[in-house]
Amino acid sequence: LVIGDSYFDGKPGQLFGIKLLGFILSIITVFIAVPFAACLVYRWEYKHTVVQGRRLKFDGKASQLWGRYLLWLLLSILTVGIFIFFLANNLKRWKTKHIVFA
């Protein structure tokens, strides 16, 4: 059952601005703000995504992601880098858990 169209209505200039802001914040804070910057981009990305006529929303918080980043860093160190191969999957799982219909 298709309710409506699916589309993305974000503008490239907006995405550039959001990513630039996140990059600058990350550099200024010596990469402590990376989870905040990531959540900023995810929030913007899903705010501009419509699936079958329903707009998406990202409800994840940087504080949640920051804790996971610390855990993933620790696991990467303990496994001498092996855990790095699982990071993308874990991040995708966390992002997907925090996508809801607006």
Backbone bond lengths (Angstrom), bond angles and torsions (degrees), N, CA, C in turn:
res aa  C-N    CA-C-N  psi(-1)  N-CA   C-N-CA  omega(-1)  CA-C   N-CA-C  phi
1 L - - - 1.453 - - 1.520 108.50 -
2 V 1.306 117.30 114.29 1.454 122.81 179.57 1.525 108.73 -99.05
3 I 1.318 116.51 117.51 1.457 121.93 -177.73 1.523 110.97 -85.07
4 G 1.291 117.48 -38.26 1.460 121.87 -177.44 1.508 110.40 -163.77
5 D 1.301 115.01 -175.53 1.460 120.50 -179.32 1.522 111.40 -76.88
6 S 1.310 114.31 156.75 1.463 121.38 171.89 1.523 107.41 -109.96
7 Y 1.321 116.32 135.35 1.457 119.63 -179.06 1.521 110.34 -162.30
8 F 1.326 113.80 169.27 1.458 122.38 176.74 1.521 106.66 -123.73
9 D 1.344 118.01 124.37 1.462 120.37 -175.91 1.530 114.14 -113.17
10 G 1.319 117.26 18.27 1.463 120.47 177.32 1.517 111.48 -76.61
11 K 1.313 115.97 151.11 1.467 122.49 -179.55 1.531 109.85 -102.55
12 P 1.333 117.29 141.10 1.464 120.83 -178.84 1.530 113.39 -56.21
13 G 1.320 117.61 -38.42 1.468 121.04 -179.85 1.519 112.12 -63.96
14 Q 1.339 115.97 -37.50 1.468 120.36 177.82 1.523 110.38 -65.10
15 L 1.342 115.49 -45.55 1.466 119.56 179.83 1.523 110.65 -62.04
16 F 1.316 116.51 -41.80 1.463 120.52 177.81 1.524 110.26 -58.76
17 G 1.332 117.03 -45.58 1.465 121.61 -179.86 1.514 112.36 -62.34
18 I 1.334 117.07 -43.99 1.468 121.88 179.36 1.533 110.12 -63.52
19 K 1.336 116.65 -45.24 1.469 119.96 -179.76 1.524 111.50 -67.07
20 L 1.330 116.83 -37.68 1.464 120.36 177.97 1.523 110.38 -64.47
21 L 1.333 117.16 -44.21 1.455 121.10 176.86 1.530 110.81 -58.79
22 G 1.333 116.41 -46.67 1.461 120.47 178.55 1.516 112.27 -61.31
23 F 1.327 116.77 -40.89 1.463 121.18 179.30 1.526 110.99 -63.69
24 I 1.328 116.19 -46.02 1.465 120.31 -179.68 1.529 110.63 -62.99
25 L 1.337 116.89 -44.46 1.475 120.23 177.59 1.523 111.33 -60.59
26 S 1.330 116.04 -40.58 1.468 120.11 179.85 1.521 111.34 -64.44
27 I 1.314 116.96 -43.19 1.466 121.16 179.75 1.531 110.20 -65.18
28 I 1.332 117.05 -47.24 1.468 121.03 -178.24 1.527 111.52 -60.47
29 T 1.332 117.04 -37.00 1.470 121.00 -176.74 1.530 112.47 -94.82
30 V 1.318 117.24 15.07 1.463 122.94 -179.30 1.541 110.04 53.97
31 F 1.312 115.92 45.23 1.466 126.28 175.01 1.525 115.09 70.82
32 I 1.318 117.99 9.31 1.460 120.59 175.37 1.532 110.13 -69.58
33 A 1.328 117.69 -29.51 1.464 121.78 -177.30 1.530 113.61 -89.90
34 V 1.325 118.71 12.08 1.466 120.83 -179.79 1.531 111.58 -57.77
35 P 1.335 120.47 -45.66 1.475 118.87 177.64 1.524 112.56 -61.75
36 F 1.334 117.65 -36.79 1.457 120.98 177.16 1.524 109.86 -63.36
37 A 1.328 116.87 -45.14 1.463 121.57 179.69 1.529 110.43 -63.00
38 A 1.323 116.36 -41.77 1.468 120.32 179.10 1.527 110.48 -62.36
39 C 1.310 117.69 -44.92 1.468 121.67 -179.99 1.525 110.96 -65.06
40 L 1.308 117.33 -34.00 1.464 121.11 176.48 1.526 110.21 -60.82
41 V 1.333 115.83 -45.98 1.471 121.15 179.78 1.524 110.15 -67.25
42 Y 1.343 117.98 -45.53 1.469 120.52 -179.96 1.527 110.58 -60.53
43 R 1.327 117.07 -43.29 1.464 121.63 -179.54 1.531 110.61 -60.31
44 W 1.339 116.37 -45.51 1.454 120.67 179.15 1.531 110.62 -64.10
45 E 1.335 115.74 -45.91 1.466 121.23 -176.72 1.527 111.78 -58.91
46 Y 1.325 117.58 -48.32 1.458 120.33 -176.82 1.523 112.30 -77.32
47 K 1.321 117.35 -25.73 1.468 121.21 175.59 1.531 110.50 -63.24
48 H 1.321 116.43 -28.48 1.464 121.69 -178.28 1.527 112.70 -101.85
49 T 1.321 118.17 15.25 1.457 122.40 179.76 1.524 109.94 -112.23
50 V 1.318 115.71 129.85 1.464 122.03 178.21 1.519 107.41 -120.85
51 V 1.337 116.74 127.99 1.461 122.50 179.18 1.525 107.84 -119.21
52 Q 1.322 115.28 120.14 1.468 122.57 -178.59 1.531 111.83 47.85
53 G 1.311 115.49 46.11 1.456 121.38 176.20 1.520 115.58 81.20
54 R 1.324 117.62 0.69 1.474 120.23 -179.21 1.524 109.77 -116.40
55 R 1.316 115.80 125.68 1.465 121.82 -180.00 1.525 110.07 -73.03
56 L 1.321 115.92 142.59 1.453 121.15 178.42 1.524 110.65 -92.57
57 K 1.312 114.74 164.74 1.463 121.55 178.05 1.523 107.82 -145.87
58 F 1.310 116.02 140.47 1.467 121.55 176.52 1.521 107.94 -103.69
59 D 1.338 116.79 122.04 1.467 119.34 -176.84 1.530 113.29 -112.10
60 G 1.334 117.28 13.46 1.459 120.45 177.80 1.516 111.60 -70.51
61 K 1.322 115.58 153.99 1.466 121.10 -179.33 1.527 109.50 -116.36
62 A 1.320 114.29 145.39 1.465 119.98 -179.31 1.525 111.01 -60.54
63 S 1.328 117.53 -34.67 1.469 119.95 -179.32 1.529 111.04 -64.11
64 Q 1.333 117.29 -35.90 1.463 120.73 176.85 1.527 110.14 -66.08
65 L 1.316 115.15 -44.91 1.465 119.84 -178.45 1.518 111.21 -68.96
66 W 1.327 117.38 -34.59 1.461 120.64 179.97 1.521 110.81 -61.88
67 G 1.329 116.32 -42.79 1.468 120.30 176.78 1.513 111.80 -61.09
68 R 1.320 116.08 -41.35 1.470 120.02 178.23 1.526 110.83 -67.02
69 Y 1.337 117.01 -39.40 1.463 119.83 177.69 1.531 110.48 -58.52
70 L 1.317 116.89 -43.29 1.469 120.05 178.37 1.527 110.97 -62.37
71 L 1.326 116.04 -44.48 1.467 120.26 178.56 1.523 110.34 -61.50
72 W 1.330 116.73 -45.96 1.463 120.17 -178.83 1.520 111.85 -65.34
73 L 1.320 117.19 -35.64 1.461 120.72 176.36 1.528 110.26 -64.75
74 L 1.321 115.94 -45.84 1.463 120.23 178.47 1.529 111.21 -60.82
75 L 1.331 116.84 -45.58 1.469 120.09 179.33 1.526 111.37 -64.22
76 S 1.312 117.35 -35.33 1.467 120.69 177.76 1.521 111.01 -66.25
77 I 1.319 116.33 -39.26 1.468 120.43 178.77 1.532 109.93 -68.83
78 L 1.333 116.38 -46.07 1.471 120.44 -178.37 1.527 113.25 -63.94
79 T 1.334 116.44 -31.77 1.468 119.46 -178.94 1.528 111.68 -97.80
80 V 1.308 116.70 15.42 1.463 124.05 179.30 1.538 110.45 52.42
81 G 1.324 115.64 44.37 1.457 121.10 174.43 1.511 116.37 91.32
82 I 1.315 118.46 -9.98 1.466 120.61 -177.31 1.529 111.28 -63.60
83 F 1.325 116.99 -36.24 1.462 120.24 -177.23 1.529 112.58 -64.73
84 I 1.321 117.28 -20.19 1.464 121.36 179.90 1.532 110.72 -55.83
85 F 1.325 116.75 -32.56 1.465 120.14 -179.46 1.529 112.38 -67.60
86 F 1.313 118.19 -16.90 1.460 122.61 -179.53 1.532 112.52 -99.32
87 L 1.327 117.70 -7.77 1.466 121.45 -175.04 1.520 113.65 -60.91
88 A 1.322 117.74 -47.21 1.469 120.45 -177.25 1.523 110.46 -59.97
89 N 1.319 116.84 -41.97 1.466 121.07 179.37 1.528 111.13 -65.64
90 N 1.318 116.90 -42.64 1.467 120.49 179.47 1.526 111.24 -65.84
91 L 1.322 117.04 -40.44 1.460 120.57 178.35 1.525 110.46 -65.64
92 K 1.331 117.52 -42.33 1.469 121.20 178.22 1.530 110.25 -62.61
93 R 1.304 117.63 -40.91 1.471 122.21 178.70 1.535 110.05 -62.66
94 W 1.339 117.19 -43.20 1.461 120.70 179.77 1.526 110.61 -65.87
95 K 1.353 116.80 -44.53 1.468 120.14 179.17 1.518 111.09 -60.41
96 T 1.299 117.36 -46.01 1.462 121.75 -177.58 1.523 111.35 -63.14
97 K 1.313 116.41 -35.30 1.465 120.89 178.28 1.529 111.62 -63.13
98 H 1.325 116.80 -23.52 1.464 120.83 -175.39 1.530 114.10 -108.65
99 I 1.338 116.24 19.34 1.464 120.20 175.12 1.520 108.45 -102.69
100 V 1.317 116.20 124.50 1.465 121.61 179.80 1.532 108.98 -132.65
101 F 1.315 116.03 167.05 1.455 119.91 173.23 1.509 108.57 -79.92
102 A 1.325 116.93 135.21 1.475 121.26 -179.37 1.528 109.85 -71.66
